[in-house]
Amino acid sequence: MAKQSDDITSVNGLTLTGHTSQHYSEMNLQRIYMDYNATTPLEPEVIQAISEALQDAWGNPSSNYIAGAKAKAIINHSRDNVARMVGGKAEDIIFTSGGTEANNLVLHTAVEHFRRSCRAAEQGEGHQNGNNGLPHIITSNVEHDSVKLVAEHLQKDGKADVTFVPVSKVTARVEVEDIIAAVRPNTCLISIMLANNETGVIMPLQEICQRIKSLNKQRDQLRILLHTDAAQALGKIRVDACELGVDYLTIVGHKFYAPRIGALYVNSPGVRTPLYPMLFGGGQERNFRPGTENTPMIAGLGKAAELVTSNLSDYEGHMRSTKLYLEERLKAVFKDKIHFNSHYPGSDILPNTCNVSILGPTLQGWRVLSNCRRLLASVGAACHSDSGNKPSHILLSCGVSSEVAANALRLSVGRGTTKADVDTVVEDLRETVQLLEEMN
């Protein structure tokens, strides 16, 4: 950057004046990213796997020539790696475009399975499921929109009844007894996220599944299917679908340093666990999800899954110690002006997630972030960024007051976040808070 005069600066051939020049300089400050719950960058090994697939495995995986055979081999290898990451078998993995498609597939499958079972019973085929009325879905009131809005759509269209079980305002978890109390004779699916994307609270999935499986043995009705959206948990904590006891588990690549592609774990799809396609086409993915496979992105997902399987304890340990250091520094600097929206008695939290409010009448989360010079973060779920400056409905549901929730910052650290990054971010927040309070 060459200075030409007191108010004119030349940058890469552009002439900037006054405030514009100052703004450009600020933009060139090293930014510290702490929004890993929104999305993660790709690991170098993942980029390499994608690049090699683009170059060498460009053929159609359904063809017999070399480039197609390479593509098929890469897909099979990736399927093995993704299955291993979640404790399943290769045949349990269906590749999808992402988590939204996977979640939609599960909810639509549950409704369709209920409908077909009822029709079979009516036709006297010996399937006595004892169900009357609409299929009933149970979920929580803090789910991602790709579950929440699908459930609301099915309810609005008269295709299903839905119970949104509220989380406890003490623990921020959905409580097992509340789930059991919501079960009806026509309940066909329970869908509860494994970990919340804003608070980091880990839900009691294993206990829910154990209780429902016991209940299923006592019921004459259709088996209640169990689903978890594990988007925020994968790559941060150990996830084993068999140990959890779920029938379906949603996998989202861009949350664990893979590209924007996803997969759905289904416990023996089409055999033990129903799965009905929403798309129809050329028969790929055993007709469960047809469409020519996106080989490079599947290669990237498989490599990222392999890294998680090999390095999870290191990833988890680093993120946990970094987050704890972040919370210590925030408490040391802001003292009694700090309120942690991710601390709940008796609840386990993701190792990387710190949801915090800095208390003060002018310290709304959006205002703080828009004045930070170094920190890149969010006030909540990235998919709600167009909802204006309203407090997060997730935090309100967890018992956080509207005034405190309005000031929330979701700080989520990653595999490469350092203590030096934390120091920089906390200093940036201290300066920003001081500035906003002086302006007030």
JOPEQUI-V282798 format. One record per helix or strand of 2 or more residues. SS is the DSSP state (~ for helix, > for strand). FROM is the first residue (numbers start at 1). LEN is the number of residues. If there is no record, write none. Layout:
ss = (SS;SS)
from = (FROM;FROM)
len = (LEN;LEN)
//
This chain:
ss = (>;>;>;~;>;~;~;~;>;~;>;~;>;~;>;>;~;>;~;>;~;>;~;~;>;>;~;>;~;~;~;>;~)
from = (2;8;14;18;32;44;66;90;93;99;135;145;160;176;187;201;205;225;241;248;253;262;285;295;338;353;365;375;382;393;402;408;419)
len = (2;4;4;10;2;13;20;3;4;24;6;12;6;7;5;2;14;5;4;5;3;5;3;43;3;6;7;2;3;5;4;5;21)
//
